[in-house]
Amino acid sequence: MLKKPMIKLEYSYLSLPSKFYQLEKPASFIKPELVLINDSLMRELHIPVQNQEDLLSFLLGLQSDGNGSSFAQAYAGHQFGHFTMLGDGRAIVMGEYLDPLNQRFDIQLKGSGRTTYSRGGDGKATLRAMLREYLMSEAMHHLKIPTSRSLLLAKTGDWVHREMLHEGSVLARLMKSHIRIGTFEYARYYCTTEELQALSDYTINRLYPELQQDENPVVGLLKRVMSTQIDLVVNWMRVGFIHGVMNTDNVSIGGETFDYGPCAFLNTYHPETVFSSIDTHGRYAFGNQANIIKWNIARLAEALLPIIHNNKDQSLEIAQAIINEFDENWNKKYYGKMLNKIGLENNHSKFNSLVDELLNIMKELKMDYTNTFKDLSQDIVSEENPIKRADFLPWLEKWKNIINDSNRIQESKELMMMNNPVFIPRNHLVEQALDDAVGGDMSLFSQLIGIYSEPYRHQNNLDEFMKRSEPGFEKIYQTFCGT
């Protein structure tokens, strides 16, 4: 006799036309072994964790609620500029969870086996890749950046063939929704106009219900997604995050960071920094992320054209007018956030050139992105830091004079400490932690989780976790999709 499910799940996504999904069951794992459980997130969501084995069994689909409604989502997308049909090839949405505040979240399994959309893939995930997503998503959450979260991670007992044999793993992931720009591209090019409208109505109702009062909710959706994505990517720039694979199928309509494949963080500042092994032309380089999110939003606008207005020319005119607002909106939000990083309020746009000047100096002097802002905000200058170099001092004196003239020194310092992390996931430490964890030693991984849970607070005796890697490491370092 089946146990009563420990979590009640809903399936509102299945109200959409069946073209948008395929009912799927996760693969059967003979000997799943719990590796990590996110206790704080479980408590936040009021999900019981007293019996970890039951929780693991439920989330892996070994306990059923009898309705067999888990599903894989269909979507398309532009991958490195090329359009292709996609879909959840190694992920299954187990259902939607409503927390005590009536907020709806998808619970999705990654590495759960083949689906209709696997396109010849095995649908599995490696332990290393899922450990990386767990660590990175938790770090991003505590950096106060919207992101997917990880509920738990388990070994599957299987071996996964990539460039070599890896231990198999499955990750239970939480998001407001997995609807992406690629979902709308799929609806535009593979479905009817009525089905595209149904997706739009569902998305607005689920993520932005206030838009239902707009004169044209579809126009409101395009504007809102553009604004939300600008906010998100500006926050990436604030902390030096490089997503690495900003394809349209990896852009969440809800404005959450997700799919932590070839992501990394800047150490030495340079806008052309790329770590992704597959981004051979720098399409998704750190400094190009604004251009790419604008390009992606334009693809969303194209997908929405049939339902923006019933007149084709007017629809195109409305969409183009919205995209034309991107640059002004980006500059206002980007410079506002960067001014915050040097202790100035958003409305001090006359000092935007001060930001540009600082970044140019940082590039020329090969300065560490995180530590430069940290040292400014904490007024700490170490002996090694190039901030003491003579060629940096003119900017430093100019900046200090502006801060002093504002007569709001304490407020400036507080503003900087809110926006400049002390700790970020340093690439060499992340790789060492993953190497150790795959080998069975979780101590460094656990330590990093603890440190990154308070990234804005200076902590004693942790200098090693604030240092960038050696230059030789950065020159050869590459990240991978892990698929």
Number of C-alpha atoms within 10 A of each C-alpha: 3 9 10 12 15 16 17 12 19 17 15 12 22 17 11 15 14 13 14 22 20 20 16 20 21 25 17 13 19 9 11 20 16 18 16 17 18 15 14 10 15 15 11 10 15 13 17 14 16 8 9 12 13 17 22 21 15 19 24 25 20 17 17 17 17 9 6 12 19 25 24 27 26 22 25 23 26 20 16 16 13 8 14 15 16 20 25 22 25 24 29 27 28 27 22 24 22 16 13 11 7 8 13 20 20 23 26 27 28 23 27 29 23 23 26 17 21 17 14 10 13 17 23 25 29 24 26 20 22 26 25 21 23 24 22 26 23 22 25 24 16 15 23 13 21 19 25 28 26 27 21 23 26 22 22 26 14 18 17 19 14 11 6 7 11 16 16 23 29 30 29 27 24 23 23 22 23 23 22 23 27 31 27 28 27 24 25 22 13 16 15 12 16 13 18 25 19 16 21 19 19 17 19 19 13 16 18 17 13 11 18 15 9 11 9 13 19 22 21 19 23 21 18 17 20 27 17 17 24 25 19 19 22 24 22 20 19 19 22 21 21 25 26 27 24 21 22 27 26 23 26 25 26 23 25 23 23 20 20 24 20 23 23 24 23 25 25 22 22 20 16 12 19 28 27 23 13 16 17 11 9 16 19 26 24 25 18 15 23 22 14 19 22 19 16 25 24 20 18 24 28 18 21 26 23 19 19 23 18 10 11 12 10 13 19 17 12 16 21 14 10 16 17 13 12 21 14 10 14 21 16 15 18 22 21 20 21 24 23 23 26 25 26 25 16 17 11 12 15 7 16 17 11 17 16 13 12 17 17 15 17 20 16 12 16 14 19 21 22 24 24 20 20 25 16 21 23 15 10 13 15 10 8 8 14 18 24 13 11 10 13 15 13 11 16 16 11 11 20 15 11 15 19 11 10 12 10 12 16 11 15 21 20 14 19 23 23 17 24 29 23 23 27 28 25 18 22 17 18 19 17 12 24 23 16 15 19 15 9 9 13 16 12 17 22 15 12 20 17 13 21 24 17 16 20 19 15 17 12 6 7 11 10 9 17 16 17 22 16 10 11 8 12 17 9 8 16 16 18 17 15 15 15
